[in-house]
């Protein structure tokens, strides 16, 4: 027995810029609380090292406040880039984060 399923044809694939802006806004909105949580953990570890706060419960690589601050800054940067793109701007990554090791073409 053969069963044949006929599906309707959907809309054609569009090649336009910015068709996933709603996903960028959602991702940026979800990364902001994650960055805040990383900042809080970094400040908690720093305060724990100074003796102001209680003992920090995480051990290993993530027991250093510098790691938490770097993670928080990276999440904050990614969230701001995604939010800017989602609100209608271009997807622009800062030049500092995209170094050119080998130039592909010469600038005149």
N, C-alpha and C positions, 0 to 999 in steps of 0.2 A: 504494500500500500504506500503510495506516495502522496504526501501532503504538500501542496504548493501555497505559499503565503505571498500575497501580492501587497506590496507596500506602495503608498502614494509617494510621488516624488516631492522632496522637500525643496526649500529655497536654495538657489544656487550659491556656491561658495563665493563670498565676497572678499576681495583683496583690498581692504581699506585699512587705514591706520587707526589705531585706538579702539579696536573692537572689544578688548578685554579690560576696559577702564574700570568697570564695576568690580572685577576681581582684584585689580590693583588697590582700589579703595578698601575692599574688605580685608586684604592682606595687610595694608598699612594700619587699618584700625585694630587689627588683632596683634600687631607687633608693638604698638605703643604700650599696652599693659605689660607685655613681656620685658620691654626695656625698663619700665619703671620697677618691675620686680628685680631685675638684675642690678639696677642702681641701689635699691634698698639692701640687697644682699652685700653689695660692695661696701656701702657705708656701715653696715652692721659689722662686717669683718674688720674694717678700719677702726671702728669704735671699740671693738673687742681687743684689738692689738694695743690700743691706748689705755685699756682698762676701764672704759666708761660704760660699756655694755656687757651683757652676759656672754657666756661661752658660745662660740660659733660651732654649730653642730656638723658641718660638712668637712670631710677630710679629703686628702688627695690633691689633685691639680686644682680643683675648684675651691680650695681652702685659702687662696690668696686673693686679696682685695683687688690687685691689679688686673687679674683675669676677669673678675666680675665687671670692673669698670670698662675694660676693653670690649667685652661682650655687649654691655649696655650701650656703649657709644656706637658700636656697629649696628645693633638693632635699631637704634634711634635714627641713624643715617639711612638705613634701608627703608624704614617706615616713612621718613620724610620724602625720599625719592619716589616711593610708590604712591603716596598721597598727592604729590605734585603731578605725577602722571595721570592719576585717576581723576583729578579735577580739570583736566584738559590741557595740561602742559606737555612738553616733550619728555620722553624718558631719557634723562640726562644724568649720567654718572659723573661725579667730579673728576677733573683731570688728574688729581693726585692719586686716585685709585686705579687709573688705567695708564700706567707708564708704558712708553714705547721702548722696547728693548732693541728691536731691529726696525729701522724705518723702512716702510714698504715703498714709499716714493719720496723723492726729494722735493722739498718745498723751495720754490724760487722766490 
